[in-house]
Amino acid sequence: MSVKRIVSAFALAAMLGACAGRDPAPAMPVAMPTDNSLDCQALHAEISGNNAKIASLQQEESSKRGQNIAMGIVGGILFWPALFAMDFKDAAGTDRKAYEARQSYLNTLYAQKSCMVTQPQPAAGPKDARREG
């Protein structure tokens, strides 16, 4: 094998490796200037939205982990340039940690504002005549 072919193979592998995975989103601030003006309903809505996003990011993390394992096996056994396609950026993990930090802050704010989740009580109706017999 010539040096030119080896260098070309490394260059191709490096280019493919640069495409592996996405970059994390820009850092999300834990606290935002408008947070203190949010009422309980708005806080609950944002907390619910963050829970959904965190679940989605956990699923993405799990999927990436599986892909990395598969690429590691393929790269180690069959085709070593596949190792360059592994995702070591952990964008989903970084994003999830930012959402969890914000979530913790929002939960604290929710408790400080004494927001309570109220469960509707069943209406008191007439007793069942069949049981009173």
N, C-alpha and C positions, 0 to 999 in steps of 0.2 A: 504494500500500500504506500502510495507516495505521500509526502509531507503535505502537498496541496490538498489531497483528499481528506487527510486527518484534520487540517485546519478548517476546511469547509464543513466537515461534520461537527466540529466544536462550535463554529459560528452558527450553524443551523440550530443546534441544540440550545445555544444561548438565546437566540431569537425566540425560539419556542418557549423557553423558560420565562422570558419576559412577559409572555401573554398569560401565564398561569395565575389565575386568581384576580380578584378585584382589590382595589385600594380601599381602606376604610373611609367612611364618610368623614367630612370635617368634624372636628370635635364638637360635641353637643354640650352646651353649658348646663351645669347642674341646676342653677337657678336662673330664671329669666326675670327681667324688670317688672313684668306684668303679673307675676305669680301671686303676689300679695293681694291683688285686686280680684282674683278669681273667687267665685262663690263655690259652695259645696258641689253643686251640680256640674260646674265646669271642671272642677278638680277631679270629680269622679269620672267624667268623660275622658279627660286626659290620661288618668290612671288606667282606665280600661283600654284606651288606644295603645298605651305603652305596653300593657300586658300582651296584647296581640302582636305587637312588633317584636317583643322579646321572644315570644314563642316561635315566631317566624325565623328569627335569627338563630335560635337554638336548633331548629330544623336544618337551616343552612349549614351550621357548624357540623352537625352530625353527617350531613351529606358530603361535605368537604373531607371530613375525616375518612369516610369510606372510600372516596375517590383517591385520597392520598395513599391509603393502604393498598388499593388496587394498583396504582401507579408504581408504588414501591416494589410490589411483587413482580409486576411486568418488567420494570426496569432492572430488578436484581436478577431475574431469571432469563428473560427473553431479549429485551431490547434496551440497553442502558440509557440511550437518550430520553427514554420516557421518564427518567428520574427528574429531568429538567421541567417537566410539566406539573410537578407537584406544587401545591399551593402552601407556601410557608408564611404568607402575609397575615393570616388569621384575621381578615377584615370583619367577618361576622362576629368573632369573639370580642374584638375591640369595640365594635358598635354595640354589642349586647351589654358590655360592661358600662358603657356610657349611658345607655337606657336604664340600666339597673341603678346607677348612681342617681339619675334624675328621678327614678321611681321612688327611691328611698326618701329623697327630699320632698317629693309631692305627698308621700304618705305621712311624713312628719307634719307638713303644712296642713294636711287633711285633719290630723288629730288635734293640732293646735287650734284650729277653727271650730273644734267640737262638732265636726260633721259626723252624723250617725246614720248608718244605713237602717232605715226603718222598714220593718216587715209588716205588711198589712195583716191585721188581725181578722180572723174569720168572724163574720157577722153572727151575733147571737140570735138564733132563730127558735121557733117553737120546738119543744121536745117531741121526739118521735113517739106517737101514741101507741104504736105496736109494742114498744119495749116496756111501757109503764103498766102493764096489765096485771 
